[in-house]
């Protein structure tokens, strides 16, 4: 069965995702800059009140994925809070100054997060190493899942790379980036993934990005 993860940037988006039939979300805030760690109150609401399987983005700031010691400490505290609040997983991505997956630091965070799962996010798509080699680094860090667009702007464009990663190691491959109801079947066919990640966003008149429940509903129907 294909698993669908909806990226939600607020309580309103999470509520809309559930209304559209989603059961699993990646929760963040400030999606306009790629997403940052949400508040404890938002995490708790999605878990306790909405009953959603909640994967929480752990990202202390916008910009690159090479963090200072202070930022690493902030990330670790965020992971501890996510665990205490009952999150199912955390989503993070750390690169070295040389642009490789930071295996040592990521492994430390994976161990800290246990028993939660850890998804290595699309920082992978900015890594300056061969994608299969980078996947083995993600595997060495003991992550459970990799979110990737195949190092391209969209997952459909990166489908060949994503397919090369599926089954290469025990890490689950989550295809994300430009996933829509119109292209999700093609993406599944071209990549062989069993998990997809989509935002299903619409823009309100005031410029706010919010999940559209009807788009979520159509996406869910396409993967059934």
Order of alpha helices (4+ residues) and beta strands (2+ residues): beta-alpha-beta-alpha-beta-alpha-beta-alpha-beta-alpha-beta-alpha-beta-alpha-beta-beta-beta-alpha
